[in-house]
Amino acid sequence: MNNTSISSSPNPIVRWLDTIAEFTGTTTAWLTGIMVIIACIVVGLRHLFGIGSIALQESVTYMHAAVFMLGAAYTLKNDGHVRVDIVHKKMSLRAGAWVEVLGSLLFTLPLMIFIGWGSLEFVQESWRVNEGSTDSGGIGGVYLLKTLLPIMAVSVSLQAIAELLRGLLVLMNIAPAAEGASC
């Protein structure tokens, strides 16, 4: 569904879940600009002054992971994930709602449960050993980076629930067809 605004749903739960995704996505988006600046600094220091910084290089990796992991729910909310739009755009509102409901139930939620559950032991072990960079001069706190996996699973799951509810509202004729959402 194309969710053009946070307030596009009459359901307060859907609006609340959309607001979470919108906040994390727009907040995290600022990291992309910072990432570009730091990458330019890394290249400039290396090529102009012969100075290298493992910590600066790793910070770009950390920020990239944060943008990807924390922005996934925002991307889902704003219909930015790859899908077969040629077929999807030709569907009626109700048919598109069925695709969203079934897609959330059969694909997105099970995948996020698999990723979240599967990453827990991996993340717990990283926290247990206080995992840091394997490179000398690198950033500590690799355990924080790995923690983004279950956080992403939870945030995308919450947004998948919002998409599921939005589709159900359309199927139950509660959400008006003119709300700007096209499935």
Solvent accessible surface area in square Angstrom, and as a share of the most:
residue,aa,sasa,rsa
1,M,3,0.01
2,N,60,0.31
3,N,2,0.01
4,T,94,0.55
5,S,51,0.33
6,I,61,0.31
7,S,83,0.54
8,S,15,0.10
9,S,3,0.02
10,P,65,0.41
11,N,35,0.18
12,P,86,0.54
13,I,99,0.50
14,V,0,0.00
15,R,82,0.30
16,W,152,0.53
17,L,7,0.04
18,D,0,0.00
19,T,61,0.35
20,I,50,0.26
21,A,2,0.02
22,E,39,0.17
23,F,135,0.56
24,T,38,0.22
25,G,5,0.04
26,T,61,0.36
27,T,71,0.42
28,T,9,0.05
29,A,53,0.41
30,W,195,0.68
31,L,47,0.23
32,T,57,0.33
33,G,37,0.36
34,I,80,0.41
35,M,28,0.12
36,V,90,0.52
37,I,106,0.54
38,I,31,0.16
39,A,39,0.30
40,C,83,0.50
41,I,81,0.41
42,V,16,0.09
43,V,85,0.49
44,G,19,0.19
45,L,47,0.23
46,R,107,0.39
47,H,140,0.62
48,L,137,0.68
49,F,139,0.58
50,G,66,0.64
51,I,90,0.46
52,G,47,0.46
53,S,31,0.20
54,I,68,0.35
55,A,39,0.31
56,L,53,0.26
57,Q,74,0.33
58,E,30,0.14
59,S,20,0.13
60,V,36,0.21
61,T,80,0.46
62,Y,42,0.16
63,M,21,0.10
64,H,105,0.47
65,A,24,0.19
66,A,14,0.11
67,V,34,0.19
68,F,132,0.55
69,M,31,0.14
70,L,43,0.22
71,G,13,0.12
72,A,13,0.10
73,A,1,0.01
74,Y,69,0.26
75,T,45,0.26
76,L,29,0.15
77,K,2,0.01
78,N,54,0.28
79,D,44,0.23
80,G,52,0.50
81,H,79,0.35
82,V,153,0.88
83,R,69,0.25
84,V,104,0.60
85,D,62,0.32
86,I,134,0.68
87,V,84,0.48
88,H,16,0.07
89,K,160,0.68
90,K,167,0.71
91,M,62,0.28
92,S,71,0.46
93,L,44,0.22
94,R,111,0.40
95,A,40,0.31
96,G,0,0.00
97,A,0,0.00
98,W,129,0.45
99,V,58,0.33
100,E,15,0.07
101,V,6,0.03
102,L,83,0.41
103,G,21,0.20
104,S,6,0.04
105,L,87,0.43
106,L,111,0.55
107,F,144,0.60
108,T,33,0.19
109,L,27,0.13
110,P,59,0.37
111,L,94,0.47
112,M,15,0.06
113,I,117,0.59
114,F,148,0.62
115,I,44,0.22
116,G,12,0.11
117,W,198,0.69
118,G,51,0.49
119,S,8,0.05
120,L,72,0.36
121,E,138,0.62
122,F,99,0.41
123,V,11,0.06
124,Q,118,0.52
125,E,79,0.36
126,S,2,0.01
127,W,123,0.43
128,R,175,0.64
129,V,77,0.44
130,N,104,0.53
131,E,49,0.22
132,G,29,0.28
133,S,32,0.20
134,T,138,0.80
135,D,74,0.38
136,S,109,0.70
137,G,59,0.56
138,G,22,0.21
139,I,48,0.25
140,G,48,0.46
141,G,11,0.10
142,V,23,0.13
143,Y,40,0.15
144,L,98,0.49
145,L,39,0.19
146,K,40,0.17
147,T,29,0.17
148,L,23,0.11
149,L,46,0.23
150,P,20,0.12
151,I,78,0.39
152,M,15,0.07
153,A,4,0.03
154,V,91,0.52
155,S,16,0.10
156,V,9,0.05
157,S,20,0.13
158,L,56,0.28
159,Q,1,0.01
160,A,1,0.01
161,I,63,0.32
162,A,0,0.00
163,E,2,0.01
164,L,23,0.11
165,L,47,0.23
166,R,1,0.00
167,G,0,0.00
168,L,62,0.31
169,L,13,0.06
170,V,6,0.04
171,L,21,0.10
172,M,113,0.51
173,N,122,0.63
174,I,96,0.49
175,A,8,0.06
176,P,74,0.47
177,A,74,0.58
178,A,98,0.76
179,E,32,0.14
180,G,44,0.43
181,A,5,0.04
182,S,70,0.45
183,C,8,0.05
